[in-house]
Amino acid sequence: MSNKLLGKSIKIVLTGGHAGATAMSVIEELKNRKRNYLFYWIGAKYAIEGGKSLTYEYQTFPKVGVNFISIISGRLQTRFTRYTIPSLIKIPFSFFHAFFILIKIKPQIIVSFGGFASFPVMIIGKLLGIPVIIHEQTMVAGRANRLASPFVNKIALAHQESQRFFPSSKSVIIGNPISKKILAIKKNQAGGRRINILVTGGSRGSKIINKTIEKILPKLLRKYRIIHQTGFMDMKRFATKKKNLPKELAKNYFIYPFVSAEKWPEIFNSADIIISRAGANIVSEIIYAKKTSILIPLPFSYLDEQTVNAKYAQELGLAKILEEENLNPMILENLIKYQVLHKDEILKKETVSFDRGADKRMVDLIESFL
């Protein structure tokens, strides 16, 4: 690190979308270095175009001392909606907005975790002569990371499989940074007498997973303890549902609209079985902690990245994949029964995770540019 930076604040801009958990683990490690870092996150305030669900980053980062800056950002949508054209119109304005934000902050480095909001920040950062590093969490490649790769200084990959999408001269494989609290989990030591099932659709929840669980919820609660992260949009409905459940069932049902970074390791550790989308972050955590899981990949993800993530966990023997088109209450209930029956057998499987130490490798890479 340059001596001229040691005596003053070092401004680090982080940017991206749907990668808050990965970024959080990097922030934790940067703070552990006990240097005079100032953190800024440039990203979207709302998780869905035209929606009111707040992003994980907006809700979480200000609580840990990261300055959140909302950026005007359009996105390429996988389905045509009434928001598609207005979203496309925003794209050129996002570059001007990124320029004014970066000129005001004057950061020493930009670290991107992918997502539509990161693209203008990466491009404008490069034009301003600011070093730019990408971290790619998936086993394929995010659209923004792939498009920006010719303009960035370094690309940190979570998986060897992603290498084919990026220039090899810029790429280094470091793993997927995981929270230290997750890394501290004692593997295979979850739950109690009653099997704990964690249902999550990501930070904003999943309507289709929620609807399916809702239809078999009383039946599940007679056997299992359900921890359900509903998302804010469905929270009121499930709170009412819990209120109307018989007391002996309601005591086994715990609902959260959103799980904070501080609370997540405790909830994750308590789960014997996880029902989830197949985002890169949670799949990495499942593999590291050897959690039995049922993964329901998001069908519209770029390059079908969630299916690729899920297949990796399935090949290791930790997951069963349930395609969204086949998702119904009976199939889900049968899969839960199967995973419960084979839980102990699944947990004996040998798995190797490269993710321990990934946070340190990522921070070493960042500091090499300071």
C-alpha positions in Angstrom: 0.0 0.0 0.0 1.3 3.5 -0.9 2.7 5.4 2.0 0.9 8.5 0.9 -2.4 6.8 1.7 -1.5 5.6 5.2 -2.1 9.0 6.9 -5.5 9.8 5.4 -8.9 8.2 4.6 -8.9 5.6 1.8 -12.2 5.8 -0.1 -13.5 2.5 -1.4 -16.5 2.4 -3.6 -18.4 -0.9 -3.7 -21.2 -1.5 -6.2 -23.6 -4.1 -7.5 -26.9 -5.8 -6.9 -28.0 -9.1 -5.3 -24.5 -9.6 -3.9 -24.8 -7.9 -0.5 -23.8 -11.0 1.5 -20.6 -11.4 -0.5 -19.8 -7.7 -0.2 -20.5 -7.8 3.5 -17.9 -10.5 4.1 -15.3 -8.4 2.2 -16.3 -5.3 4.2 -15.8 -7.3 7.4 -12.3 -8.3 6.4 -11.4 -4.8 5.2 -12.4 -3.5 8.7 -10.3 -6.2 10.3 -7.2 -4.7 8.6 -7.8 -1.7 10.8 -6.8 0.9 8.2 -8.5 4.2 7.6 -11.0 3.0 5.1 -14.2 4.9 4.1 -16.8 2.8 2.4 -19.5 3.8 -0.1 -22.0 1.5 -1.7 -23.5 2.7 -5.1 -26.6 0.7 -5.9 -30.3 0.5 -6.4 -32.7 1.4 -3.6 -35.5 -0.9 -4.8 -35.1 -4.6 -5.7 -37.6 -4.7 -8.5 -38.3 -2.1 -11.2 -41.5 -0.3 -10.2 -41.7 -2.2 -6.9 -41.4 -1.0 -3.3 -39.2 -3.9 -1.9 -36.0 -2.4 -0.6 -32.7 -4.0 -1.5 -30.6 -5.9 1.0 -27.8 -3.4 0.5 -30.0 -0.3 1.2 -31.4 -2.0 4.4 -28.1 -3.4 5.7 -25.0 -1.4 4.8 -25.8 1.9 6.5 -26.1 -0.1 9.8 -22.4 -1.2 9.5 -20.9 2.2 8.5 -21.2 2.0 4.7 -22.5 5.1 3.0 -25.3 4.0 0.7 -25.8 6.1 -2.5 -28.8 5.3 -4.7 -28.1 5.5 -8.4 -30.4 6.0 -11.3 -30.2 2.7 -13.1 -32.0 1.0 -15.9 -31.9 -2.7 -16.6 -32.4 -5.2 -19.4 -35.4 -7.1 -18.3 -36.0 -10.8 -19.2 -39.8 -10.2 -19.7 -41.6 -7.3 -21.2 -43.6 -5.3 -18.7 -44.9 -1.8 -18.4 -41.6 -0.9 -16.8 -39.4 -2.2 -19.6 -39.3 0.9 -21.8 -38.9 3.4 -18.9 -36.1 1.2 -17.5 -34.3 1.3 -20.8 -34.6 5.1 -21.0 -32.9 5.3 -17.6 -29.7 3.6 -18.9 -28.0 6.6 -20.5 -28.8 8.8 -17.5 -27.2 6.2 -15.2 -23.8 7.0 -16.8 -24.1 10.7 -16.1 -25.3 10.0 -12.5 -22.3 7.6 -12.0 -20.0 10.3 -13.2 -21.2 13.0 -10.8 -21.2 10.5 -7.9 -17.6 9.4 -8.5 -16.4 12.9 -9.1 -17.8 13.9 -5.7 -16.4 10.9 -3.8 -13.0 10.6 -5.6 -12.4 7.0 -4.5 -9.1 5.2 -4.7 -10.7 2.0 -6.0 -14.0 0.6 -7.2 -15.0 -3.0 -6.3 -18.0 -4.4 -8.2 -20.0 -7.5 -7.4 -22.1 -7.4 -10.6 -25.6 -6.5 -11.3 -27.2 -3.8 -13.5 -26.5 -0.9 -11.1 -22.7 -1.6 -11.2 -22.2 -1.3 -14.9 -22.2 2.5 -15.3 -20.1 2.8 -12.2 -17.4 0.4 -13.6 -17.3 2.1 -17.0 -17.2 5.7 -15.7 -14.7 4.6 -13.1 -12.3 3.3 -15.7 -12.7 6.5 -17.8 -11.8 8.5 -14.7 -8.6 6.4 -14.2 -9.9 4.7 -11.0 -8.8 1.0 -10.6 -11.8 -1.3 -11.0 -12.0 -4.9 -9.6 -14.8 -7.3 -10.3 -15.9 -10.3 -8.2 -18.0 -12.9 -10.0 -19.9 -15.1 -7.6 -21.6 -17.5 -10.1 -20.3 -20.5 -11.9 -21.1 -18.8 -15.2 -21.0 -15.0 -15.6 -23.3 -12.1 -14.8 -24.3 -9.9 -17.7 -22.9 -6.7 -16.2 -19.6 -8.3 -15.3 -19.2 -9.9 -18.7 -19.9 -6.7 -20.5 -17.6 -4.6 -18.3 -14.7 -7.1 -18.3 -12.7 -5.5 -21.1 -12.6 -2.2 -19.1 -11.6 -3.4 -15.7 -8.3 -4.1 -14.1 -8.8 -7.4 -12.4 -11.5 -10.1 -12.3 -11.8 -12.3 -9.1 -13.7 -15.5 -9.8 -15.4 -17.7 -7.3 -15.2 -20.7 -9.6 -12.8 -22.1 -12.2 -15.9 -22.8 -14.4 -16.4 -19.0 -14.9 -12.9 -18.6 -16.5 -14.2 -19.2 -20.0 -16.3 -16.0 -19.9 -13.4 -13.7 -19.0 -9.9 -12.7 -20.2 -7.5 -15.2 -18.6 -4.8 -12.5 -18.3 -7.0 -10.5 -15.9 -8.6 -13.3 -14.0 -7.7 -14.9 -10.7 -9.7 -17.6 -8.8 -10.2 -16.7 -5.1 -13.5 -18.4 -4.1 -16.7 -16.9 -2.8 -16.3 -14.7 0.3 -18.5 -16.0 3.1 -19.3 -14.2 6.4 -17.0 -15.1 9.3 -20.1 -16.1 11.3 -21.1 -18.6 8.7 -17.5 -19.9 8.6 -17.6 -20.4 12.4 -20.6 -22.8 12.1 -19.9 -26.3 13.4 -20.8 -28.4 10.4 -23.6 -30.9 10.8 -24.5 -29.5 14.2 -27.9 -27.8 13.4 -31.4 -28.2 14.8 -32.8 -30.0 17.8 -35.4 -32.8 18.3 -37.8 -31.3 15.7 -36.4 -30.9 12.2 -36.0 -27.2 11.3 -36.8 -26.1 7.8 -35.7 -22.7 6.5 -37.7 -21.4 3.6 -36.2 -18.4 1.8 -36.6 -16.8 -1.6 -33.7 -14.4 -1.2 -33.7 -11.0 0.5 -37.0 -10.0 -1.1 -38.7 -13.4 -0.9 -40.3 -15.5 -3.6 -44.0 -15.3 -4.3 -44.2 -18.7 -6.0 -42.3 -20.5 -3.2 -44.5 -18.7 -0.6 -47.7 -19.8 -2.4 -46.6 -23.4 -2.6 -45.6 -23.5 1.1 -48.8 -21.8 2.1 -50.9 -24.7 0.7 -49.1 -27.3 2.8 -48.1 -25.2 5.8 -50.4 -26.7 8.5 -49.4 -30.2 7.4 -45.7 -29.3 7.6 -46.0 -27.7 11.0 -47.4 -30.9 12.5 -44.0 -32.5 11.9 -41.5 -29.7 11.5 -40.4 -26.3 12.8 -40.6 -23.8 9.9 -38.5 -20.6 9.7 -40.0 -18.6 6.8 -38.4 -15.5 5.2 -41.4 -14.2 3.3 -40.2 -10.9 1.9 -42.0 -7.7 2.7 -44.8 -8.0 0.1 -46.1 -11.3 1.6 -45.3 -10.7 5.3 -48.8 -9.3 6.2 -50.6 -12.3 4.7 -48.4 -14.9 6.5 -48.6 -13.0 9.7 -52.4 -13.2 9.5 -52.1 -16.9 8.6 -49.9 -17.6 11.7 -52.4 -15.7 13.9 -55.2 -18.0 12.6 -53.3 -21.2 13.1 -54.0 -23.5 16.1 -51.6 -22.7 19.0 -49.8 -26.0 18.8 -49.0 -25.3 15.2 -48.3 -21.5 15.5 -45.6 -22.2 18.0 -43.6 -24.0 15.4 -43.8 -21.2 12.8 -41.4 -18.3 12.7 -41.7 -15.6 10.1 -39.4 -12.7 9.0 -40.0 -10.3 6.1 -36.2 -9.8 5.9 -33.3 -11.3 7.7 -30.5 -8.9 8.6 -26.8 -9.8 8.1 -26.4 -10.0 11.9 -29.4 -12.4 12.3 -28.7 -14.6 9.2 -25.9 -16.8 10.5 -28.0 -17.8 13.6 -31.0 -18.6 11.4 -29.0 -20.4 8.8 -27.1 -22.5 11.4 -30.4 -23.5 13.1 -31.7 -25.1 9.8 -31.6 -28.8 9.1 -33.1 -28.4 5.6 -33.1 -25.3 3.4 -35.7 -24.6 0.7 -34.4 -21.8 -1.4 -33.6 -20.2 -4.7 -30.2 -21.0 -6.0 -28.3 -17.8 -5.8 -24.5 -18.0 -5.7 -24.2 -16.8 -2.1 -26.6 -19.2 -0.5 -25.4 -22.2 -2.5 -21.8 -21.4 -1.3 -23.0 -21.3 2.3 -24.9 -24.6 1.8 -21.9 -26.3 0.4 -19.5 -24.9 3.1 -21.8 -25.8 6.0 -23.0 -29.1 4.4 -26.7 -28.3 4.6 -29.4 -30.5 3.2 -31.3 -28.5 0.7 -34.1 -28.2 -1.9 -33.1 -25.7 -4.5 -35.6 -24.0 -6.9 -33.6 -22.1 -9.5 -34.9 -18.7 -10.7 -35.9 -19.6 -14.3 -35.1 -16.2 -15.9 -31.5 -15.7 -14.6 -28.8 -14.8 -17.1 -27.2 -17.8 -18.7 -29.4 -19.9 -16.4 -26.9 -19.3 -13.6 -29.1 -20.4 -10.8 -29.6 -23.9 -12.4 -25.8 -24.2 -12.8 -25.3 -23.3 -9.2 -27.9 -25.7 -8.1 -26.5 -28.6 -10.2 -23.1 -28.1 -8.5 -24.7 -28.5 -5.0 -26.7 -31.5 -6.3 -23.6 -33.2 -7.7 -22.0 -32.9 -4.3 -25.1 -34.8 -2.9 -26.3 -31.8 -0.8 -29.3 -30.7 -2.8 -32.3 -31.8 -4.8 -33.3 -29.5 -7.7 -37.0 -28.7 -8.1 -37.6 -26.7 -11.3 -40.1 -23.9 -10.9 -42.3 -25.3 -13.7 -42.7 -28.5 -11.6 -43.2 -26.8 -8.3 -46.4 -27.8 -6.6 -47.4 -28.6 -3.0 -47.3 -32.4 -3.5 -43.9 -32.6 -5.1 -42.4 -30.2 -2.6 -43.8 -32.1 0.3 -42.5 -35.4 -1.1 -39.0 -33.9 -1.6 -39.0 -32.6 2.0 -39.9 -36.1 3.2 -37.1 -37.6 1.1 -34.5 -35.1 2.4 -35.6 -35.6 6.0 -35.3 -39.4 5.6 -31.8 -39.1 4.0 -30.5 -36.1 6.0 -27.9 -38.0 8.1 -26.7 -39.9 5.0 -26.4 -36.6 3.1 -24.4 -35.0 5.8 -21.8 -37.8 5.8 -20.9 -36.9 2.2 -17.4 -35.5 1.6 -17.4 -32.0 0.3 -14.6 -29.5 -0.3 -15.2 -25.8 -0.2 -12.6 -23.3 -1.6 -14.5 -20.4 0.1 -12.7 -20.4 3.4 -10.2 -17.6 3.2 -11.8 -16.1 0.1 -12.5 -12.9 1.9 -8.8 -12.5 2.8 -7.8 -13.3 -0.8 -10.2 -10.7 -2.1 -9.0 -8.0 0.3 -5.4 -8.8 -0.5 -6.2 -8.2 -4.2 -8.0 -4.9 -3.4 -5.0 -3.7 -1.3 -2.6 -4.6 -4.1 -4.2 -1.8 -6.1 -3.9 0.8 -3.3 
